[in-house]
Amino acid sequence: MSLRSGLLIALSTAFLGSTAASAVPVTVTSYEMNNGNGTVSLGTYNYLDGAYVGTTPAVNSTTEAAPLKGGTGILTNGIAPATDYTLGPQQYVGWKYTDPVLNFFLKPGSQISQITLYFANPLQAVNSLQGGLVGLPGQINFSIDGVTQALTPTFSALSSVVEKATFTFDTPISYDQDTDFQFQLLRGGLLADSLYYHSLYPGDELFNANSFNVNKQAWIMLSEVEFTAAVPEPSTWIMMLLGFAGLGFGMYRRNARRVPAVA
């Protein structure tokens, strides 16, 4: 085999091996946002981040729309939702008639390859309220240090009632202590349950002003936000080492053939 062929094989082996990687969770040191709400907007339940512990007064974690700062809670507890929000309301933070803004701060030195947000996406049915006026964001504005990123999330179903939105970076983002990841969740358009609700209660002025007249679903329900780093699998390192070992051996054989025979 020629040196050129050996080089191509070795580099191809290393390259193919480098594409395999595992996702490793990155620690979120704190996140900031206004707490969820519910009854203040004539909802029947408050979808609050009751587990939030931070520098804000403790009462804020149980107060609708209160500012949360300097801590973490439900959104970064590592538990992705497994059920509909009606069966596991304690897993979700919900905002009614609101397009919430959330800021996340991570462990300095982290390398971010992917960000995933988990949303409630209840089933819809014509002439039914079973969706609970909850819908996916119509748009997610994502910025880093105030600079809007030209990235569109990829939506995929985790289950029939849970959807995840994923941002993936071709080049990992290096995080330092001053980096700010910000998301603004903009409500999507009216769904079947909202249209049916309006037919039942056309005089609900709060709903009309904040949802029906502006073509926005009433609720957004967010359960978890994950930051992950791509780390090569152990098998990847082995493949890369074998590739470069093969390259080195090929070069050794080539040089050995050049040594003249001793008479």
C-alpha positions in Angstrom: 0.0 0.0 0.0 1.3 3.4 -0.9 1.9 6.1 1.7 -0.8 8.2 0.2 -3.3 5.4 0.4 -2.3 4.7 4.0 -2.7 8.4 4.8 -6.1 8.6 3.3 -7.3 5.5 5.2 -5.9 6.7 8.5 -7.4 10.1 8.2 -10.7 8.7 7.0 -10.8 6.3 10.0 -10.0 9.2 12.3 -12.7 11.4 10.7 -15.4 8.8 10.8 -14.6 8.0 14.4 -14.7 11.7 15.4 -18.4 12.0 14.3 -19.5 9.7 17.1 -20.1 11.6 20.3 -22.2 11.5 23.4 -24.2 14.4 24.9 -23.0 15.4 28.4 -25.2 17.7 30.5 -23.8 21.1 31.3 -24.5 22.6 34.7 -26.8 25.6 34.9 -25.8 27.8 37.8 -28.8 30.0 37.7 -31.7 31.3 35.5 -33.8 34.4 35.7 -37.4 35.0 34.6 -40.8 36.1 35.8 -42.6 33.2 37.6 -45.5 31.5 35.9 -49.1 32.5 36.5 -52.7 31.2 36.3 -55.4 32.4 38.6 -54.6 36.1 38.2 -55.5 35.6 34.5 -58.7 33.6 35.4 -56.9 30.3 35.1 -57.8 27.4 37.4 -54.3 26.5 38.5 -51.0 28.3 39.1 -48.2 26.8 37.1 -45.4 28.2 39.2 -41.7 27.3 39.6 -42.4 26.4 43.2 -39.0 24.7 43.5 -37.0 27.8 42.7 -34.3 28.7 45.2 -32.3 31.9 44.6 -31.4 35.3 45.8 -34.9 36.7 45.4 -37.2 36.4 48.4 -38.4 32.9 48.9 -42.0 34.0 48.6 -41.4 34.8 44.9 -41.3 31.1 44.0 -45.0 30.9 45.1 -46.1 34.2 43.8 -47.6 34.6 40.3 -45.4 36.6 37.8 -42.9 37.5 40.6 -39.2 38.0 39.4 -37.0 35.0 40.0 -33.2 35.6 40.1 -30.0 34.0 41.2 -31.1 30.4 41.5 -32.6 27.3 39.8 -35.8 25.3 40.0 -38.1 23.1 38.0 -36.6 24.0 34.6 -33.2 22.6 35.3 -33.8 19.7 37.6 -32.9 17.1 35.0 -36.4 15.7 34.7 -37.9 15.7 31.2 -41.7 15.5 31.2 -43.2 12.1 30.7 -46.9 13.0 30.9 -49.4 15.6 29.9 -49.3 18.8 31.9 -52.7 18.0 33.4 -51.3 14.8 34.9 -48.0 16.2 36.1 -48.6 20.0 36.6 -45.7 20.2 39.1 -43.3 19.5 36.2 -44.3 22.6 34.2 -44.0 26.3 34.5 -46.9 28.0 32.6 -47.4 31.5 31.4 -50.9 32.7 30.3 -51.3 35.8 28.1 -47.5 36.2 28.3 -44.5 35.9 26.1 -41.9 35.1 28.7 -38.2 36.0 28.6 -35.7 33.6 30.3 -32.0 34.1 30.9 -29.6 31.2 31.7 -26.1 31.3 33.2 -23.9 28.2 33.2 -20.7 26.9 34.7 -17.7 28.9 33.3 -15.6 27.0 30.9 -18.4 25.0 29.5 -18.6 24.1 25.8 -22.2 24.2 24.5 -23.1 22.1 21.5 -26.9 21.8 21.9 -29.8 23.4 23.8 -33.2 21.6 24.2 -36.4 23.0 25.5 -39.3 20.8 26.4 -42.9 22.1 26.0 -46.4 20.7 26.7 -48.2 20.0 23.4 -51.6 18.6 24.4 -53.9 16.9 21.9 -56.4 19.0 20.1 -59.9 18.0 19.0 -62.6 19.9 17.2 -65.4 21.2 19.4 -63.4 20.3 22.6 -61.5 22.1 25.3 -59.2 19.2 26.0 -56.1 21.1 24.9 -56.6 23.5 27.8 -55.7 26.5 25.6 -52.1 25.4 25.7 -49.9 25.5 22.6 -46.3 25.5 21.4 -44.4 28.7 20.9 -44.9 30.1 17.4 -41.4 31.5 17.6 -38.4 31.3 19.9 -36.1 34.3 19.9 -32.6 33.2 21.0 -29.8 35.6 21.8 -26.3 35.4 23.3 -25.1 38.5 25.2 -27.8 40.5 23.5 -27.0 39.4 20.0 -29.8 37.6 18.3 -28.8 34.2 16.8 -29.8 33.3 13.3 -30.9 29.8 14.4 -34.2 28.1 14.0 -35.0 25.3 16.5 -35.8 21.8 15.3 -39.1 20.6 16.8 -39.6 16.9 17.4 -42.1 14.9 19.5 -40.9 13.4 22.7 -44.3 11.9 23.1 -47.9 12.5 21.8 -48.2 15.4 24.3 -44.6 16.7 24.7 -42.6 18.5 22.1 -38.9 19.5 22.3 -37.3 22.4 20.5 -33.5 21.9 19.8 -30.8 24.4 18.9 -27.7 22.8 17.6 -24.3 24.5 17.0 -21.9 23.4 14.3 -19.1 24.9 16.4 -19.5 24.6 20.2 -20.0 27.8 22.1 -17.4 28.5 24.8 -19.1 29.8 27.9 -17.5 32.3 30.3 -19.0 33.8 33.5 -20.4 36.8 31.7 -22.2 34.9 28.9 -26.0 35.3 28.9 -28.2 32.8 27.0 -31.7 34.5 26.5 -34.9 33.0 25.2 -38.1 34.8 24.4 -41.0 32.5 23.9 -43.6 33.9 21.6 -47.0 32.3 21.7 -48.3 30.5 18.5 -51.6 31.0 16.7 -55.0 30.0 17.9 -55.8 26.3 18.0 -59.0 24.3 17.9 -59.6 24.5 21.6 -59.3 28.3 21.6 -61.8 28.7 18.8 -64.2 26.4 20.6 -63.7 28.4 23.8 -64.6 31.6 22.1 -67.8 30.1 20.7 -68.8 29.1 24.2 -67.7 32.4 25.9 -67.7 35.2 23.3 -68.0 37.8 26.1 -64.7 36.9 27.8 -63.0 40.2 27.4 -59.7 39.2 28.9 -59.4 36.2 26.5 -60.5 38.3 23.6 -58.0 41.0 24.2 -55.0 38.8 25.0 -55.7 35.8 22.8 -58.6 35.7 20.3 -58.2 39.2 18.9 -54.4 38.9 18.5 -54.5 35.3 17.2 -52.4 33.9 20.0 -52.9 30.7 22.0 -53.4 31.6 25.7 -50.8 29.4 27.3 -47.2 28.3 27.0 -46.0 25.4 29.2 -42.3 24.8 29.6 -40.9 21.8 31.6 -37.1 21.6 31.1 -34.2 23.3 29.5 -31.1 21.3 28.8 -27.6 22.5 27.8 -25.3 19.7 26.5 -21.8 19.4 25.3 -20.7 16.9 22.7 -17.9 14.6 24.0 -16.3 11.9 21.8 -17.2 8.3 22.8 -14.3 6.2 24.1 -14.5 4.1 20.9 -13.9 7.3 18.9 -10.6 7.9 20.6 -9.6 4.3 20.0 -10.4 4.6 16.3 -8.5 7.9 16.0 -5.5 6.3 17.7 -5.6 3.3 15.5 -5.8 5.5 12.5 -2.8 7.5 13.4 -0.9 4.4 14.5 -1.6 3.0 11.0 -0.3 6.1 9.5 2.9 6.0 11.6 3.5 2.3 10.7 3.1 3.0 7.0 5.7 5.8 7.2 8.1 3.5 9.1 7.7 0.8 6.4 8.3 3.3 3.6 11.5 4.6 5.3 12.7 1.1 6.1 12.6 0.2 2.4 14.9 3.1 1.6 17.8 1.7 3.8 20.5 0.2 1.5 21.4 -3.4 2.1 24.8 -4.0 3.8 27.3 -6.0 1.7 
